[in-house]
Amino acid sequence: MLHLWGMEQDNEPIPEPSALRSVEISKDEIPTIIEVFMPPFREKQNSRFVKKTLSIPYWLNLEAEHKGINFSKLLQNAIKQELHLA
């Protein structure tokens, strides 16, 4: 599914499925039908998190920690605001 998701992200055409009878197999192989339902996978990919390293002045870190600021939430909100998504 990750490959299909990558193709979607790159706007590549998704190939049509092969007819099972058209797949060439050797006598010790068994053909298998695989059904892929992308919406749950897309949602999982869109909601995963990435770790970012950032630097702020020491005194600002102390003040923010003293006030109990959630750095991740604050950064997410600031980026959404900057991108006009909030």
Secondary structure by P-SEA (a helix, b strand, c coil): caaaaaaaaaccccccccccccccccccbbbbbbbbbcaaaaaaaaabbbbbbbcccaaaaaaaaaacccaaaaaaaaaaaaaccc
